[in-house]
Amino acid sequence: MQYLPNGMQMKEADTYTIEQKHIPSSELMKRAANACVSGMIDSGYDLGNILIVCGKGNNGGDGLVMAEIFKKKGYPVTVYQIHPSAGDEYPQGEYSIIVDAMFGVGLNRPVQGVYAKTIEHMNASSGVKVAVDIPSGISSDSGCVLGIAFRADLTVTFQTKKAGHILYPGRSYAGEVVVADIGITTNIFERNKSVACCYDKEEYWSFLPERRRDSHKGTYGRLLVIAGSEGMSGAAYFNAAAAYRTGAGLVEIYTSGANRIVLQSLLPEAIVTTYDSYEEEKLRELLDKADAVCIGSGLGTGKKAKKILRTVLRESKVPCVIDADGLNLLGEYPEYMELLREGRFVLTPHMKEMSRLAGVGIKKIKEQRIPFLEEFVQEYGCTCVLKDSCTIVSAEGEHTYVNQSGNEAMAKGGAGDVLAGIVAGLLVQKVPEREAAVLGVYAHGTCGDLARDELGSYSVLATDLIRKLSVVWKGEEETRHEKLYKNSRKD
């Protein structure tokens, strides 16, 4: 697990390292400065004329030590140390490289005055831009721009990436991010569940269930997909096809009668059961047979859809993904939110849907997305996948997961339906809710990356994501077999 602390959490780790590991602050500063210098030299950048812009705090101290190191190595260095009462004194001239050592990860207010003017000068300069720890003006907590921010080509950060390096727009300001180990203790983050995280590739696949030789379709679960009002057969198809590609044993689609012929043609592997009016007893029978449920994609928000969702919330006793119109109905009828408190529900809202669910503006959510989502899941006892350019997953009492796979090519209709199907396909195979959400989001984004590599950023469709699922799962299966073979050879 890789931890992604915010500014306050990183400060706590610094303090712990200094006080409990007895590493002086001056030594950490020296290590940080050396790491930045090494990173810049290793990058191959032109170091013929270096400008280091320093603030007052530890970040500025790192910059001053960097200047001393560069001078000892024979590189020409200009240091500009900002004072809040100073005028517009930014040094004139052409610099091959400009180093931002103004603010560290603790910045939590808008950049103003001489600091803002200095960042304007730095961004307008032609030299290569390097940030120390995090670009000045980027919130390490949320990735938001605090008024104005330095645009780096390279960021050298210490011990671990911060949430602000990964969450947009901070991710686009940080450039290439290099993590330098300077000896700060991070194992204290393990017990602090408010610290966000991501995973190494091998860890994701530990969530994927094994396919046993001695098995049958019932082994891998019966998924009930409730999706697709009249004319919305595509949403139901994307749910069901993605779940099948993820390993679900049997998928039954409960949909509007108008969709039967299309769905039977598109996905003959699925059982298609239809409705024209609300039939409570029939729906209860389907729920009783299901090992997991996926509801909401293209369902509509009319009276029938409302009654169907209410029945699922009250009667279903198995894990359930709620997507799209299911979420819109929850937002419209907030009393239904009280029915989520049993821990088996996975919600998959995008920002606008989340705004309706919580009654909070999108801007406010983005400014505090990790603590906001942690508070939301604690209140309702569900697992929540907050979809965005950088999707996060939160579950009560667990580290919030920040996803790094995926890309702009996935901004197409149907992509969210595919994600809901993947997560449901994992749930029906008895993967726990949080792990299903995390692996589902990561695999979905990986499919998007593979599809973009093949088709470019403009032409990826939801069907391409489903097609790439076989590549993703097959790659993991081959990796597992290779590990088993190596271990058997060692024995």
C-alpha positions as CSV (number, residue, x, y, z in Angstrom):
1,M,0.0,0.0,0.0
2,Q,1.2,3.5,-0.9
3,Y,-0.1,6.2,1.5
4,L,-1.2,9.6,0.1
5,P,-1.1,12.0,3.1
6,N,-2.4,15.5,3.2
7,G,-0.3,18.4,4.6
8,M,-1.2,17.9,8.2
9,Q,-0.7,14.2,8.1
10,M,2.7,14.7,6.5
11,K,3.7,17.2,9.2
12,E,2.8,14.6,11.9
13,A,5.1,12.1,10.1
14,D,7.9,14.7,10.1
15,T,7.4,15.4,13.8
16,Y,7.3,11.6,14.6
17,T,10.5,11.1,12.7
18,I,12.3,13.9,14.4
19,E,11.1,13.1,17.9
20,Q,10.9,9.3,17.9
21,K,13.5,8.4,15.4
22,H,15.9,11.1,16.5
23,I,16.6,12.4,13.0
24,P,17.2,16.2,13.3
25,S,15.1,18.5,11.2
26,S,18.3,19.9,9.7
27,E,19.3,16.4,8.5
28,L,15.9,15.9,6.8
29,M,16.3,19.3,5.1
30,K,19.8,18.3,3.9
31,R,18.5,15.0,2.6
32,A,15.6,16.7,0.8
33,A,17.9,19.2,-0.8
34,N,20.3,16.5,-2.0
35,A,17.3,14.5,-3.4
36,C,16.1,17.5,-5.4
37,V,19.6,18.2,-6.8
38,S,20.1,14.6,-7.7
39,G,16.7,14.5,-9.4
40,M,17.5,17.6,-11.5
41,I,20.9,16.3,-12.5
42,D,19.5,12.9,-13.4
43,S,16.8,14.5,-15.5
44,G,19.3,15.8,-17.9
45,Y,18.0,19.3,-17.8
46,D,20.3,22.3,-18.7
47,L,21.7,23.5,-15.3
48,G,23.7,26.3,-16.9
49,N,21.8,29.1,-15.1
50,I,19.7,28.1,-12.1
51,L,17.1,30.3,-10.3
52,I,15.8,29.1,-6.9
53,V,12.9,31.0,-5.5
54,C,12.6,30.5,-1.7
55,G,9.8,31.1,0.8
56,K,10.2,31.5,4.6
57,G,9.4,28.0,5.9
58,N,11.0,24.6,5.5
59,N,10.4,24.5,1.8
60,G,12.4,27.7,1.5
61,G,15.1,26.1,3.7
62,D,15.3,23.2,1.3
63,G,15.9,25.7,-1.5
64,L,18.7,27.5,0.3
65,V,20.5,24.2,1.0
66,M,20.0,23.2,-2.6
67,A,21.7,26.5,-3.7
68,E,24.7,25.7,-1.5
69,I,25.0,22.2,-3.0
70,F,24.8,23.5,-6.5
71,K,27.5,26.1,-5.8
72,K,29.8,23.5,-4.4
73,K,29.3,21.4,-7.6
74,G,30.2,24.5,-9.7
75,Y,26.8,25.3,-11.1
76,P,25.8,29.0,-11.3
77,V,22.9,29.8,-9.0
78,T,20.7,32.8,-8.2
79,V,18.6,32.7,-5.1
80,Y,15.5,34.9,-4.7
81,Q,14.1,34.8,-1.2
82,I,10.7,36.3,-1.0
83,H,9.6,38.5,1.9
84,P,5.8,39.3,2.2
85,S,6.5,43.1,2.5
86,A,8.8,43.1,-0.5
87,G,7.8,44.8,-3.7
88,D,7.9,43.2,-7.2
89,E,11.6,42.4,-7.1
90,Y,11.6,39.2,-9.2
91,P,15.1,38.9,-10.7
92,Q,15.3,39.7,-14.4
93,G,17.1,37.5,-16.8
94,E,16.9,34.2,-18.7
95,Y,17.2,31.1,-16.6
96,S,17.7,27.6,-17.9
97,I,15.9,26.1,-14.8
98,I,13.6,27.7,-12.2
99,V,13.1,26.0,-8.9
100,D,10.0,26.6,-6.8
101,A,10.8,26.4,-3.1
102,M,8.2,28.8,-1.9
103,F,5.5,26.8,-0.1
104,G,5.5,23.2,1.1
105,V,2.6,20.8,1.6
106,G,1.2,22.8,4.5
107,L,-0.3,25.6,2.3
108,N,-4.1,25.9,3.1
109,R,-5.0,29.5,2.0
110,P,-5.0,31.4,-1.3
111,V,-1.7,32.7,-2.6
112,Q,-1.8,36.5,-2.7
113,G,0.4,39.6,-2.9
114,V,4.1,39.3,-3.8
115,Y,3.8,35.5,-3.8
116,A,1.1,35.5,-6.4
117,K,3.1,38.0,-8.6
118,T,6.2,35.8,-8.2
119,I,4.4,32.7,-9.4
120,E,3.1,34.7,-12.4
121,H,6.7,35.6,-13.3
122,M,7.9,32.1,-12.8
123,N,5.2,30.6,-15.0
124,A,5.9,33.2,-17.7
125,S,9.6,32.4,-17.8
126,S,11.0,30.1,-20.5
127,G,13.2,27.9,-18.3
128,V,12.3,24.3,-17.2
129,K,10.2,24.4,-14.0
130,V,11.0,22.2,-11.0
131,A,8.9,22.1,-7.8
132,V,10.2,21.1,-4.4
133,D,7.7,18.7,-2.7
134,I,4.6,20.1,-4.4
135,P,4.0,23.1,-6.8
136,S,3.3,26.2,-4.8
137,G,-0.4,27.1,-4.8
138,I,-1.6,23.5,-5.0
139,S,-3.4,22.1,-2.1
140,S,-1.8,18.9,-0.9
141,D,-5.1,17.8,0.5
142,S,-7.4,18.3,-2.6
143,G,-5.2,19.1,-5.6
144,C,-7.2,22.4,-6.0
145,V,-5.5,25.6,-7.1
146,L,-5.3,28.1,-4.2
147,G,-5.6,31.3,-6.2
148,I,-2.7,30.7,-8.5
149,A,-0.2,27.8,-8.8
150,F,3.3,27.1,-10.2
151,R,3.3,24.9,-13.3
152,A,6.1,22.4,-12.9
153,D,7.7,20.1,-15.4
154,L,9.2,18.0,-12.6
155,T,8.2,17.7,-8.9
156,V,10.6,16.1,-6.4
157,T,8.5,15.0,-3.4
158,F,9.6,13.4,-0.2
159,Q,8.9,9.9,1.0
160,T,5.5,9.5,-0.6
161,K,3.2,11.2,-3.1
162,K,0.6,13.5,-1.6
163,A,-3.1,13.4,-2.5
164,G,-2.6,16.8,-4.3
165,H,-0.1,15.3,-6.7
166,I,-2.8,12.8,-8.0
167,L,-6.1,14.7,-7.7
168,Y,-6.8,17.1,-10.5
169,P,-6.0,19.9,-11.2
170,G,-2.9,19.4,-9.0
171,R,-1.9,16.4,-11.1
172,S,-1.6,18.5,-14.3
173,Y,0.5,21.2,-12.4
174,A,3.0,18.7,-10.9
175,G,4.4,17.4,-14.2
176,E,6.5,14.3,-13.6
177,V,6.6,13.4,-9.9
178,V,9.7,11.7,-8.5
179,V,9.4,10.3,-5.0
180,A,12.6,10.5,-2.9
181,D,13.2,8.5,0.3
182,I,14.7,10.8,2.9
183,G,13.9,8.6,5.9
184,I,10.6,10.0,7.1
185,T,8.6,7.4,9.0
186,T,5.3,6.6,7.2
187,N,4.1,3.4,9.0
188,I,2.2,5.7,11.4
189,F,-0.3,6.2,8.6
190,E,-1.4,2.5,8.8
191,R,-3.5,3.1,11.9
192,N,-4.8,6.5,10.7
193,K,-7.6,5.5,8.4
194,S,-8.1,9.2,7.3
195,V,-4.9,8.9,5.3
196,A,-5.7,8.1,1.6
197,C,-3.9,5.4,-0.3
198,C,-3.3,3.7,-3.6
199,Y,-1.8,0.2,-4.3
200,D,1.0,-1.4,-6.1
201,K,-0.1,-3.4,-9.1
202,E,0.3,-6.8,-7.4
203,E,-1.9,-5.7,-4.6
204,Y,-4.9,-5.0,-6.8
205,W,-4.9,-8.6,-8.1
206,S,-4.9,-10.0,-4.7
207,F,-8.6,-8.9,-4.6
208,L,-9.4,-11.0,-7.7
209,P,-11.1,-14.4,-6.9
210,E,-9.5,-17.5,-8.2
211,R,-11.1,-19.6,-11.0
212,R,-11.1,-23.2,-9.7
213,R,-10.9,-26.1,-12.1
214,D,-13.7,-27.9,-10.1
215,S,-16.4,-25.3,-10.5
216,H,-19.6,-24.5,-12.5
217,K,-21.6,-21.3,-13.3
218,G,-23.2,-21.4,-9.8
219,T,-19.8,-21.1,-8.3
220,Y,-19.4,-17.6,-9.6
221,G,-22.8,-16.3,-8.7
222,R,-26.1,-15.1,-10.2
223,L,-26.2,-11.4,-10.9
224,L,-29.5,-9.5,-11.3
225,V,-29.1,-6.4,-13.5
226,I,-32.1,-4.1,-13.2
227,A,-31.5,-1.5,-15.9
228,G,-32.8,0.0,-19.1
229,S,-36.2,1.8,-19.5
230,E,-37.8,1.8,-22.9
231,G,-35.1,2.7,-25.5
232,M,-32.2,2.4,-23.0
233,S,-31.2,-1.2,-23.8
234,G,-27.6,-0.1,-24.2
235,A,-27.2,0.6,-20.5
236,A,-28.5,-2.8,-19.5
237,Y,-26.2,-4.4,-22.1
238,F,-23.1,-2.6,-20.8
239,N,-23.9,-3.7,-17.2
240,A,-24.4,-7.3,-18.1
241,A,-21.6,-7.7,-20.7
242,A,-19.1,-6.1,-18.3
243,A,-20.2,-8.4,-15.5
244,Y,-19.9,-11.5,-17.7
245,R,-16.4,-10.4,-18.9
246,T,-15.4,-9.9,-15.2
247,G,-16.3,-13.6,-14.4
248,A,-19.9,-13.6,-13.2
249,G,-21.4,-17.1,-13.6
250,L,-24.9,-16.1,-14.7
251,V,-26.5,-12.7,-15.5
252,E,-30.2,-12.0,-15.5
253,I,-31.4,-8.7,-16.9
254,Y,-34.7,-7.3,-15.6
255,T,-35.7,-4.6,-18.1
256,S,-38.5,-2.9,-20.0
257,G,-40.3,-5.2,-22.4
258,A,-39.3,-3.0,-25.3
259,N,-35.7,-4.0,-24.8
260,R,-36.1,-7.8,-25.0
261,I,-35.2,-8.4,-28.7
262,V,-32.3,-6.0,-28.7
263,L,-30.7,-7.5,-25.6
264,Q,-31.3,-11.1,-26.6
265,S,-29.5,-10.3,-29.9
266,L,-26.6,-8.4,-28.3
267,L,-26.0,-10.8,-25.4
268,P,-27.5,-14.2,-25.9
269,E,-25.6,-15.5,-22.8
270,A,-27.9,-13.4,-20.5
271,I,-31.4,-14.3,-19.2
272,V,-33.7,-11.5,-20.2
273,T,-36.8,-11.0,-18.0
274,T,-39.0,-8.0,-18.7
275,Y,-41.7,-5.9,-17.2
276,D,-44.3,-3.5,-18.5
277,S,-45.7,-2.5,-15.2
278,Y,-44.5,-2.7,-11.6
279,E,-44.9,-6.3,-10.4
280,E,-43.7,-6.6,-6.8
281,E,-44.0,-10.3,-6.3
282,K,-42.1,-11.1,-9.5
283,L,-39.3,-8.7,-8.5
284,R,-39.1,-10.3,-5.1
285,E,-38.7,-13.7,-6.7
286,L,-35.8,-12.4,-8.8
287,L,-34.2,-10.8,-5.8
288,D,-34.5,-14.1,-3.8
289,K,-32.5,-15.9,-6.5
290,A,-29.8,-13.3,-6.9
291,D,-26.3,-13.4,-5.3
292,A,-25.8,-9.7,-6.1
293,V,-27.8,-6.8,-7.8
294,C,-26.9,-4.0,-10.1
295,I,-29.6,-1.3,-10.4
296,G,-30.1,2.0,-12.0
297,S,-28.3,2.3,-15.4
298,G,-30.9,3.8,-17.8
299,L,-33.7,2.8,-15.4
300,G,-35.5,6.1,-15.6
301,T,-36.9,8.1,-12.7
302,G,-40.6,7.6,-13.2
303,K,-43.1,5.9,-10.8
304,K,-42.2,2.4,-11.9
305,A,-38.5,3.0,-11.4
306,K,-39.1,4.5,-8.0
307,K,-41.1,1.5,-6.8
308,I,-38.5,-0.9,-8.2
309,L,-35.7,0.8,-6.4
310,R,-37.7,1.0,-3.1
311,T,-38.4,-2.7,-3.3
312,V,-34.7,-3.5,-4.0
313,L,-33.6,-1.3,-1.0
314,R,-36.1,-2.9,1.3
315,E,-36.1,-6.6,0.2
316,S,-32.7,-7.4,-1.2
317,K,-30.3,-9.0,1.3
318,V,-27.3,-9.3,-1.1
319,P,-24.6,-6.9,-2.2
320,C,-25.9,-4.2,-4.5
321,V,-24.5,-1.6,-6.9
322,I,-26.6,1.5,-7.3
323,D,-25.7,3.6,-10.4
324,A,-27.1,6.4,-12.6
325,D,-30.9,6.7,-12.3
326,G,-30.8,4.7,-9.1
327,L,-28.7,7.5,-7.6
328,N,-30.9,10.2,-9.1
329,L,-33.9,8.6,-7.4
330,L,-32.0,8.5,-4.1
331,G,-31.3,12.2,-4.5
332,E,-35.0,12.9,-5.3
333,Y,-36.3,10.8,-2.4
334,P,-33.7,11.4,0.4
335,E,-35.8,9.2,2.8
336,Y,-34.5,6.2,0.8
337,M,-31.0,7.0,1.9
338,E,-31.9,5.6,5.4
339,L,-32.2,2.2,3.8
340,L,-28.5,2.1,2.8
341,R,-27.2,1.5,6.3
342,E,-26.5,-2.2,6.1
343,G,-23.1,-1.9,4.5
344,R,-23.9,-4.0,1.4
345,F,-24.5,-1.1,-1.0
346,V,-22.0,0.3,-3.4
347,L,-22.9,3.7,-4.8
348,T,-21.2,4.9,-8.0
349,P,-22.0,8.7,-8.5
350,H,-20.2,11.2,-10.7
351,M,-19.8,14.7,-9.3
352,K,-23.2,16.0,-10.3
353,E,-25.0,12.9,-8.9
354,M,-23.0,13.2,-5.7
355,S,-24.0,16.9,-5.5
356,R,-27.7,15.9,-5.7
357,L,-27.3,13.0,-3.2
358,A,-25.6,15.2,-0.6
359,G,-27.2,18.5,-1.3
360,V,-23.7,20.1,-1.6
361,G,-22.3,22.1,-4.5
362,I,-19.7,20.4,-6.8
363,K,-17.1,23.1,-6.1
364,K,-17.3,22.4,-2.3
365,I,-17.1,18.6,-2.9
366,K,-13.9,19.0,-5.0
367,E,-12.3,21.3,-2.4
368,Q,-12.7,18.7,0.3
369,R,-13.4,15.5,-1.7
370,I,-11.6,13.0,0.6
371,P,-12.9,14.1,4.0
372,F,-16.3,14.8,2.4
373,L,-16.6,11.3,1.1
374,E,-15.3,9.8,4.3
375,E,-18.0,11.7,6.2
376,F,-20.7,10.6,3.7
377,V,-19.9,6.8,4.0
378,Q,-19.7,7.1,7.7
379,E,-23.2,8.6,7.8
380,Y,-24.8,6.0,5.5
381,G,-22.6,2.9,6.0
382,C,-22.1,2.3,2.3
383,T,-19.2,2.0,0.0
384,C,-19.0,5.0,-2.4
385,V,-17.2,5.3,-5.7
386,L,-16.9,9.1,-6.5
387,K,-16.3,9.2,-10.2
388,D,-14.2,12.0,-11.7
389,S,-11.0,12.4,-13.8
390,C,-9.4,10.9,-10.7
391,T,-11.9,8.5,-9.0
392,I,-11.8,7.8,-5.3
393,V,-13.4,5.0,-3.3
394,S,-14.3,5.3,0.4
395,A,-15.8,2.8,2.9
396,E,-16.4,3.3,6.5
397,G,-13.4,2.6,8.7
398,E,-11.0,2.1,5.8
399,H,-8.4,4.2,4.0
400,T,-9.9,6.1,1.1
401,Y,-8.5,4.8,-2.2
402,V,-7.3,7.2,-4.9
403,N,-7.2,5.7,-8.4
404,Q,-4.5,6.6,-10.9
405,S,-5.6,4.5,-14.0
406,G,-7.8,5.8,-16.8
407,N,-7.8,8.8,-19.1
408,E,-9.7,11.4,-21.0
409,A,-10.7,8.9,-23.8
410,M,-13.2,7.4,-21.4
411,A,-15.3,10.5,-21.2
412,K,-18.1,8.8,-23.3
413,G,-21.6,7.7,-22.8
414,G,-21.8,4.1,-21.4
415,A,-18.4,4.1,-19.6
416,G,-20.1,4.5,-16.2
417,D,-22.4,1.6,-17.0
418,V,-19.4,-0.6,-17.8
419,L,-17.9,0.3,-14.4
420,A,-21.1,-0.6,-12.5
421,G,-21.1,-3.9,-14.3
422,I,-17.5,-4.7,-13.5
423,V,-18.0,-3.9,-9.8
424,A,-21.2,-6.0,-9.7
425,G,-19.4,-8.8,-11.5
426,L,-16.9,-8.9,-8.7
427,L,-19.5,-8.6,-5.9
428,V,-21.4,-11.6,-7.3
429,Q,-18.1,-13.6,-7.0
430,K,-18.1,-12.8,-3.3
431,V,-15.5,-10.1,-3.4
432,P,-16.1,-7.7,-0.4
433,E,-17.7,-4.4,-1.3
434,R,-14.7,-2.1,-0.8
435,E,-12.3,-4.5,-2.6
436,A,-14.8,-5.0,-5.5
437,A,-15.0,-1.2,-5.9
438,V,-11.3,-0.6,-5.7
439,L,-10.4,-3.4,-8.2
440,G,-13.3,-2.5,-10.4
441,V,-12.2,1.1,-10.7
442,Y,-8.6,0.2,-11.3
443,A,-9.5,-2.4,-14.0
444,H,-11.9,-0.1,-15.7
445,G,-9.3,2.6,-15.9
446,T,-6.7,0.1,-17.1
447,C,-9.1,-0.9,-19.9
448,G,-9.4,2.7,-20.8
449,D,-5.6,3.1,-21.0
450,L,-5.3,0.0,-23.2
451,A,-8.1,1.2,-25.5
452,R,-6.6,4.7,-25.8
453,D,-3.2,3.1,-26.7
454,E,-4.9,1.2,-29.5
455,L,-7.5,3.8,-30.7
456,G,-6.3,7.2,-29.6
457,S,-8.1,9.7,-27.3
458,Y,-11.1,10.4,-29.5
459,S,-12.4,7.1,-30.7
460,V,-12.8,4.9,-27.6
461,L,-16.3,3.6,-27.0
462,A,-17.8,1.8,-24.0
463,T,-17.7,-1.4,-26.0
464,D,-14.0,-1.0,-26.3
465,L,-13.7,-1.0,-22.5
466,I,-15.6,-4.2,-22.3
467,R,-13.4,-5.7,-25.0
468,K,-10.2,-4.8,-23.1
469,L,-11.5,-6.5,-19.9
470,S,-10.4,-9.9,-21.3
471,V,-6.9,-8.5,-21.8
472,V,-6.7,-7.1,-18.3
473,W,-7.9,-10.3,-16.6
474,K,-5.9,-12.6,-18.9
475,G,-2.7,-10.6,-18.1
476,E,-3.3,-11.2,-14.4
477,E,-4.1,-14.8,-14.9
478,E,-0.8,-15.3,-16.7
479,T,1.1,-13.5,-14.0
480,R,-0.4,-15.7,-11.4
481,H,0.6,-18.9,-13.3
482,E,4.1,-17.5,-13.7
483,K,4.4,-16.9,-10.0
484,L,3.1,-20.4,-9.2
485,Y,5.6,-21.9,-11.6
486,K,8.5,-20.0,-10.1
487,N,7.5,-20.9,-6.5
488,S,7.2,-24.6,-7.5
489,R,10.7,-24.5,-9.0
490,K,12.0,-23.0,-5.7
491,D,10.4,-25.9,-3.8
